[in-house]
Amino acid sequence: MRALRSLRPLSLLLALGFSSLAQAFDLQQLSDQLAKPEVIHGGFVQEKHLRALPQPLTSKGRFVLAKDHGLLWLLQTPLQQDYRITGKGIARRDAGGWQMLPGKNAGAEQNRLFLAVLQGDSSGLQRDFELALSGDATAWKLTLTPRSLLLKQVFTRIDIDGGELVQRIELLETQGDSTLLKMHDSTSNQPLSDAEQHDFAE
């Protein structure tokens, strides 16, 4: 009887351990959560921290993320410039409409990464990074460590924080520079406007 009593705490601990494992927040759940909204509208503040400058270079704007369409990245300050990021590549709006940009520059790769992160494309990210996730559905942190030699030459790691949606992305570069992207006022309850639908359709 005494032996049985002494086993009870152990079996209780094991049961608690297994139940917490079963409830652990994993990459698939994060992907499903981030991929759920059809459309996300929000604002962003991007800070580029350069070792050579005492203050970060700050830009602000709005974004529209639409499932099955892509990302509109609408820079408002310090200058106005619109970008569209889709599976086909990255386009910039000028007086003549949307113009595709070369797909191999560093900025293009960074924007593709933003799109994969915001859409919850963990399988796409896993091709290029080791992923480490902590937290739960309401407050999580995802750390991306580069796999390929090319990415290792650019980034030491990328940290992503969020809750229901992505809230913060920080890219730490090997040269000591970094980019901090803060998403704010994100909402998933507004459909695409006619103008936004037109932008994605062009």
Secondary structure, DSSP 8 states (H G I E B T S, - for coil): -HHHHHHHHHHHHHHHHHHHHHT---HHHHHHHHH--SEEEEEEEEEEE-TT-SS-EEEEEEEEEETTTEEEEEEEESS-EEEEEETTEEEEEETTEEEE--TTSHHHHHHHHHHHHHTT-HHHHHHHEEEEEEEETTEEEEEEEE-SHHHHHHEEEEEEEESSSEEEEEEEETTS-EEEEEEEEEESS----HHHHHHHH-
